[in-house]
Amino acid sequence: MSKIAILIGATGLTGAILLEKLLSDSTIKTVKLFSRNSAENKHPKVEEYLIDMYHLNDQIVNFTGDVVFCCIGTTKAKTPDKETYRKIDYGIPVAAANLSQQNGINTFIVISSLGADSKSNVFYSRIKGEMERGVLSAGIENTYILQPSLISGVRKEKRLGEQLAKIFMRILDPIIPRKYRAIHPETIALAMLVLSKKGNDEHIITSERIKEIAAKC
């Protein structure tokens, strides 16, 4: 049976890769994109909704489908204002989860990060942890939260700190514990596809498990 997929964050590193995979998947008939900026993809499967993402709740009529992939996220460098950061990394995924619950969408897959902890003293880890808690509280039957380590790959925008971290991680990769090793965005996208079709017993998917699940694709 053909499905309707909703993708949030299609212009990001992992989201862009996931979009291409969804468009080439014969089981997906429509991909609804919700974003502030256009993904500039004219594929016939694409339905694009350019909106104010801080008011995602207003889209309840359009936010209908079978599975939601949430790849939204920002960084301290890109969004230094903590209130705005929270609106993006917490507000948007939680709003999407609540809309999914209201509209009877029973599969919700979101990217978080390694170290997410709602009780952390580190603001950015705490926000991710609070987001996870908010998403889970929506009560969607098939909820999967991916916690990747540092994501490798080339971004459109330059992030010096990330680039330096990636260089060091490549050098130290042989001695770094497996769960901390860098992960490629395509691996994350593949794992999200597998989870949308086959599910998983765990709601929280660690970086190491992401790689194992992606290998099943």
Helices and strands as residue ranges (DSSP letters): E 3-8, H 13-23, E 28-35, E 46-50, G 53-59, E 67-70, H 82-86, I 87-91, H 92-102, E 107-111, H 123-137, E 142-147, H 160-172, G 173-175, G 178-180, H 185-198, E 204-206, H 207-214
